[in-house]
Structures are given as structure tokens and as C-alpha cells.
Amino acid sequence: MVGEKKWVPYVLLLPWFIGFILFKLYPFISAFLLSLYEKRGRVSTFVGLKNFELIFDSSSYLGSEFMNALKVTFIYVFVTVPLILIVSLLVAYILALKMKGIGFFRTAFYMPTVLGANVAIIILWRYIFEYNGLINAGLKLIGLQPISFLGTAAGAMTSIVLLRVWQFGSTMLIFLNALKNVPETLYEAATIDGAGKIRQFFSVTVPMITPIILFNAVMRLVETFQVFNGPMLITNGGPENSTNVLNKLIYDIAFKGGDLNIGSAMSWILFVIIMVFTVMIFRSSKYWVHYQD
């Protein structure tokens, strides 16, 4: 087209590129460079991969703290991600049915995602689970003994897992949209063959939405590996470091302890871990994800 301004799209994309370079790429590269140095006083010395060796030295205090944080993070991720996928898929399946007042339920289930894990919600969440909180008040009313949810490792982990699972709204909406795109003819054919609702769910619905399951699994995996607010504000990593996830340990070392070099090395290890699991999921997808022609 004569007079077409081909440069306009590039100008419109420029703010995004500037933001990406300043707030993503630059900190990403700087963290890697910091991980290769050791700072003593005001002098930084190049030490290569020494910081990574210190982190993986399980005989040292730093190494034992890192290995514990890694174990806690894995437990959190591999419990939370499947729970989010299962709960959001089941709720989406129910909401996809033709029911009265379905709009209200969709809004109600999505509301926790809008509220998110902000400080006010987390403080409310802590009030619900603490010893003198809402749940124990209810238990006392019916004559039961209160439970120290945040005083035990299992209870504290459960509270931060539930906080994340509670925000399943965005995952549910993606599943809901995928369920609506499953052809009705497949269900009609399955019904003629005598398949019940449960058989149809596992033999028709799940295979047809496996690309969306893959997408949600990867997104939630990356997201949960970066958890910080819940363990920081609800349990503060306790009791006895049972909820001290990797991001909180990085925060403690880099900003409370002032060791940005070790903190940067840990953040790069976390990045590599996320990349490895993401690649593994994508590599495995050829065995269980079915794309329509």
C-alpha cells in the first residue's frame, strides 16, 4: 500500500522491548555475573563457579539449608500443581453443564484469582489457620480440640498449598473454554456406544483437551516454583524450616544477609531447575498430548 507506515508496529512494540531489556534481560544477565564473584568488603573477586560449589556442599550450613529449601520447594510444587489442575478441571467440567445461575458460580469461583495472594488476603488466610483463628474457633464450638495448623510441618505446608490452590480461577476459565470446543458429535457417538458420563470424561473430554492440560501444567509449574508471598507471610518458612521454599531462602541470603553473589547463584539454579522440568514436560507431551488435525 502506497504511503504505508511500516515502522508504526515497531514503534508500538518499542515500550515492551525497553521494559523487557531493563526489567528482565538486564537483571537476568547481571544475576549470572554476580554469581561468579565473591564480595569481601567493597572488593569483588572473580571466583568462577565456587559459589555454586558452596551451595551444593551438603556438609556446610549453607548447603544443608539449600538442600532443605530444594526439598520443600519440590514438595510444594508437586503437590500444588496436580491439585490445581484436578480441582480447576473438575469445577470447569461442572460449570460447562447447562445449569441455572451458572454465571454467578463462574464469577464466584474466579473471585479468589482476582483477589490473588496479596498481603491482605494472606493475613486473612493466616488468621483462618492460626491457633486462635477461625477454623479452631469453629472446632471449639462443636466441642473439639483446636489444632495447631501452623505449628506443625504438615499443617503449615497444607495452609500454603491451599492458599495457592484456592486461586484456581484462571486455570479453570482456560479449561472451561477448552471444554466448550469439544465437538458434541463425539459425546453423541460415545452415548450411542453405551459410554456413561465418567467413561465419556476420560475417553473423550480428557484426550480432546490434552493440549490445554499441557499449557496449564507448564504455566502452573513455572508459577509455583516462584512461590514467595505465602511461605513468607503465613509461616515465615517455619516451623523448623518446613516451609522455607527456595525463593524465601534466596531472599533471606541476598537481602537480609546481604550476600547477593550467593543469592544470585541460587536464583540461577532455580532458573535451570524450572527449565529442566519445563523441557521434560514438553518432551513427554508427544506421548500423551493429542492435537486435532
C-alpha positions in Angstrom: 0.0 0.0 0.0 1.3 3.4 -1.0 2.3 5.5 2.0 2.0 2.6 4.4 3.9 3.3 7.5 5.7 0.0 8.1 7.6 1.4 11.1 4.5 2.0 13.2 4.3 -1.6 14.6 7.9 -1.4 15.6 7.3 1.9 17.4 4.3 0.5 19.2 6.4 -2.5 20.3 9.3 -0.3 21.5 8.0 0.3 25.1 7.7 -3.5 25.5 11.3 -4.1 24.3 12.6 -1.3 26.6 10.8 -2.8 29.6 12.0 -6.3 28.7 15.6 -5.2 28.4 15.6 -3.1 31.6 13.5 -5.2 33.9 14.0 -8.8 32.6 17.1 -9.2 30.4 19.5 -6.9 32.3 18.7 -8.3 35.8 18.9 -11.9 34.3 22.4 -11.3 33.0 23.5 -9.3 36.0 22.5 -12.1 38.4 24.6 -14.6 36.4 27.6 -12.2 36.5 27.1 -11.6 40.3 27.0 -15.4 40.9 30.6 -15.6 39.5 32.0 -13.1 42.1 32.7 -13.1 45.8 32.4 -9.8 47.6 34.5 -9.1 50.7 34.0 -5.6 52.0 34.0 -3.3 48.9 36.1 -5.6 46.8 34.6 -8.1 44.4 36.8 -11.0 43.3 36.1 -13.4 40.4 35.7 -16.9 41.8 34.1 -18.7 38.8 31.7 -21.5 39.9 32.9 -21.5 43.5 29.6 -20.1 44.8 27.7 -23.0 43.1 30.1 -25.5 44.7 29.4 -23.9 48.1 25.7 -24.2 47.6 25.8 -27.9 46.7 28.2 -28.7 49.6 25.7 -30.6 51.8 28.3 -30.8 54.7 28.2 -27.0 55.1 25.4 -25.0 56.8 24.6 -23.1 53.5 24.5 -26.4 51.6 22.2 -28.1 54.1 19.9 -25.0 54.1 19.8 -25.1 50.3 19.0 -28.8 50.1 16.2 -28.4 52.6 14.8 -25.5 50.7 15.0 -27.5 47.5 13.2 -30.4 49.1 10.5 -28.1 50.5 10.1 -26.4 47.1 9.7 -29.8 45.3 7.1 -31.0 47.8 5.2 -27.7 47.4 5.3 -27.8 43.6 4.5 -31.4 43.1 1.5 -31.3 45.5 0.2 -27.9 44.4 0.3 -28.2 40.6 -1.7 -31.5 40.3 -4.2 -30.2 42.8 -4.7 -27.0 40.9 -5.2 -29.0 37.6 -7.6 -31.5 39.1 -9.7 -29.0 41.0 -9.9 -26.5 38.2 -10.7 -29.2 35.6 -13.5 -30.7 37.7 -15.0 -27.3 38.5 -14.8 -26.3 34.8 -16.5 -29.6 33.8 -19.4 -28.9 36.2 -19.7 -25.2 35.1 -19.7 -26.4 31.4 -23.0 -28.2 32.1 -26.2 -26.3 31.4 -27.3 -25.2 34.9 -29.3 -22.3 36.2 -27.3 -19.4 37.7 -24.1 -20.7 36.1 -22.9 -17.1 35.6 -22.9 -16.5 39.3 -20.9 -19.6 40.1 -18.3 -18.7 37.4 -17.9 -15.3 39.0 -17.7 -16.8 42.5 -15.1 -19.3 41.5 -13.0 -16.7 39.7 -13.1 -14.2 42.5 -10.2 -15.7 44.5 -8.0 -15.3 41.5 -8.9 -11.6 41.3 -8.1 -11.2 45.0 -4.8 -13.0 44.4 -2.2 -13.6 47.1 -1.9 -10.0 48.2 -0.9 -9.1 51.7 -4.4 -8.5 53.0 -5.6 -11.9 51.8 -2.5 -13.7 53.2 -3.1 -12.1 56.6 -6.7 -13.2 56.4 -5.5 -16.7 55.4 -3.1 -16.7 58.4 -6.0 -15.7 60.7 -8.0 -18.7 59.4 -5.3 -21.2 60.2 -3.6 -19.9 63.3 -4.2 -21.5 66.7 -6.8 -18.9 67.8 -8.1 -18.5 64.3 -11.4 -19.1 62.5 -11.1 -22.9 62.0 -10.2 -23.6 65.6 -13.0 -21.3 66.8 -15.4 -23.5 64.8 -13.8 -26.6 66.3 -14.3 -25.3 69.8 -17.9 -24.5 69.1 -18.6 -28.2 68.3 -16.6 -29.4 71.3 -13.4 -30.4 69.5 -9.8 -29.7 70.5 -8.1 -26.9 68.5 -5.4 -28.0 66.0 -2.1 -26.2 65.7 -2.1 -26.0 61.9 0.8 -23.6 61.6 2.7 -25.3 64.4 3.3 -28.5 62.5 5.2 -29.1 59.3 2.3 -30.8 57.6 -0.2 -28.2 58.7 2.0 -25.3 57.7 2.6 -26.8 54.2 -1.1 -27.6 53.8 -2.0 -24.0 54.6 0.3 -22.5 51.9 -0.7 -25.2 49.4 -4.4 -24.5 49.9 -3.7 -20.7 49.5 -2.4 -21.4 46.0 -5.0 -24.0 45.0 -7.7 -21.6 46.2 -6.7 -19.3 43.3 -7.6 -21.8 40.5 -9.9 -19.4 38.7 -7.7 -18.5 35.7 -6.8 -22.2 35.1 -10.5 -23.1 35.4 -11.5 -20.5 32.8 -9.0 -21.8 30.3 -10.3 -25.4 30.9 -13.9 -24.1 30.6 -13.1 -22.6 27.2 -11.4 -25.8 26.0 -14.4 -27.9 27.2 -16.8 -25.8 25.1 -14.7 -26.6 22.0 -15.1 -30.3 22.3 -17.4 -31.4 19.4 -20.8 -32.6 20.6 -20.8 -35.3 18.0 -18.1 -37.1 19.9 -20.3 -37.3 23.0 -23.3 -38.4 20.9 -21.2 -41.2 19.4 -20.0 -42.2 22.8 -23.5 -42.2 24.1 -24.7 -44.5 21.2 -21.8 -46.9 22.1 -23.1 -47.0 25.7 -20.5 -44.9 27.4 -21.6 -43.3 30.6 -20.6 -39.8 31.8 -17.5 -40.9 33.6 -16.3 -43.0 30.6 -17.0 -40.1 28.3 -15.0 -37.8 30.6 -11.9 -40.0 30.5 -12.2 -41.3 26.9 -13.5 -38.1 25.1 -13.1 -35.0 27.2 -9.6 -35.5 28.6 -7.9 -36.6 25.4 -9.5 -33.7 23.5 -8.2 -31.1 25.9 -4.7 -32.5 26.4 -3.1 -29.5 24.7 -4.8 -27.2 27.2 -3.7 -29.5 30.1 -0.1 -29.2 28.8 -0.4 -25.4 28.7 -1.9 -25.2 32.2 0.6 -27.6 33.6 3.6 -25.7 32.3 2.2 -22.3 33.4 1.3 -23.5 36.9 4.7 -25.3 37.2 6.6 -22.2 36.5 4.4 -20.1 38.7 4.5 -22.4 41.7 8.3 -22.7 41.6 8.4 -19.0 42.1 6.2 -19.0 45.3 7.2 -16.5 47.9 4.3 -14.5 49.5 2.6 -17.4 51.2 5.6 -19.0 52.9 7.0 -15.6 53.8 3.9 -14.0 55.3 1.9 -17.0 56.6 4.6 -19.3 58.1 7.8 -17.3 57.6 9.5 -20.5 56.5 8.6 -22.4 59.7 8.1 -24.4 61.7 11.7 -25.6 61.6 12.2 -24.6 58.0 9.5 -26.9 56.9 8.0 -24.3 54.5 11.3 -22.5 53.8 11.0 -22.6 50.0 13.9 -21.7 47.7 12.7 -18.2 46.9 12.4 -17.3 50.5 15.9 -18.7 51.2 17.2 -16.6 48.3 15.5 -13.5 49.8 17.0 -14.2 53.2 20.5 -14.7 51.9 20.6 -11.9 49.3 18.7 -9.1 51.1 18.7 -9.9 54.8 22.1 -11.5 54.8 23.5 -9.0 52.1 25.2 -11.8 50.1 23.9 -11.0 46.6 26.5 -13.3 45.0 25.2 -16.5 46.7 21.6 -15.3 46.3 22.2 -14.8 42.5 23.8 -18.2 42.2 20.7 -19.8 43.9 18.4 -17.9 41.6 20.2 -19.2 38.6 20.0 -22.7 39.9 16.2 -22.2 40.3 16.0 -21.0 36.7 17.8 -24.1 35.5 15.5 -26.4 37.6 12.4 -24.7 36.1 13.9 -25.0 32.6 14.7 -28.7 33.1 11.2 -29.6 34.3 9.6 -27.5 31.5 11.6 -29.2 28.8 10.8 -32.6 30.4 7.1 -31.9 30.2 7.3 -30.7 26.6 9.4 -33.8 25.7 6.9 -36.1 27.3 3.9 -34.4 25.6 4.4 -36.4 22.4 3.2 -39.5 24.4 0.1 -38.0 25.9 -0.9 -34.8 24.1 -3.3 -35.2 21.1 -3.6 -32.4 18.6 -6.5 -32.2 16.2 -5.7 -32.2 12.5 
